[in-house]
Amino acid sequence: MTPPTWLATPNGENCLNLSFSGDWCLESIALMDLSALLAELNERSGAQSVVLDGRELGRWDSAFMTFLLDFKQGCAAHHATLDISGMPSGVRSLLDLASAVPEREGARRTASRSVWLAEVGETARKLWADGLFLTRFLGETTLAGFALIVGKARYRRVDLWLQIQECGPSAVPIVTLISLLVGLILAFVGAVQLAMFGAQLYIADLVALGMTREMGALMTAIIMAGRSGAAFAAQIGTMNVNMEISALRVMGFAPMEFLVLPRMLALILVMPFLCLYSDLLGIIGGGLVSVAFFDIPVTQFMHRTAESVHLTDFFIGVFKCALFGVLIALAGCMRGLQCGRSASAVGDAATSAVVTSIVFIVVADSIVTLVCDRLGI
């Protein structure tokens, strides 16, 4: 491929001759500097016309036409006329075609910065719209729950079992890994402080209470928010893009019953079992650290665990996890129904579902913990 070149030479007192040679294609024209060409024209400010010579021009494509159009605008800014009679016929025809219809005023996108007050107002407007949508969504979900209780909810039971499969057994590997590691981390962190008082034996109390009351439910919920909450938003969002939700409404099916209810029931049923499994794995992880690194006998670790943990602690963790399951399903399905009608909107809905779920989880966990503290349980 011959590299593109240009040569500017005087052609009379008020005329500049510009000769093009080489191949002016997309892969080579990116190396050219249009500003250098316009600078040559600026140095000859007395030039009133520019003659283009393309006798030595090689291959060219639409990128060359874009280059010439930009150069033509530069000539117009310097009040110089452009003579293209020396260019190939194809170039002349395309330039005439591109210049046949003048550019509509305001057609080009211009970068504009909005003032901070406008951004604050837009954020407040979005929050208000989200609040209204959440209120309506909660009301429709409540009505769907009443329809389920009286046996009038319309949904496919096969969808419920499919969601239980996706949210339960399919999530066991990642819950196993995270819970085991969380138990290990709790044991190590607690051992560093307890070793200062020679009380390594109480690692069992720390790990068992931490997992059953707090970390088991919280880590399981965060895992499910990133796994199932995002999946719910992406699935329902894709259906919204494909107009499938509108089709369900036309056929007489309520999307809240047909789509949201099975997903919410699946998480409510599965989350307590995943929480108990997470508690078990976390305690096992803490036991491995205690036995392997701090020479605590297995029987002594199990005895301390049994003494420190009561059924109340398990019930609190299970209740939290079931509540988190409801919040994850609500956030995922709500963001999916809010999804726009573009491909990028589906990704935005999935991201927003994870963020919303985690916010709901943290706020709900704080409220439940405060209530338990006030009640002394």
BELJO-V684010 format. One line per field, one symbol per residue. burial: + if it has 16 or more other C-alpha atoms within 10 Angstrom, else -. A space follows every 50 residues. Layout:
burial=???
This chain:
burial=---+---+------+++++++++++--++-------++--+-----++++ ++++--++-+--+++-++--++-++--+-+-+-+--+---+---+----- --------------------------------++--+--++--++----- --+++---++--++-+++--+---++-+++++++++++-++--+-----+ +++++++++++++++++++++++++++++++++++++++++---++---- --++++++++++++++++-+++-+++++++++++++++++---+-+---- ++-++---+---++-+++++++++++++++++++++++++----++++++ ++++++++-++--++---+--------
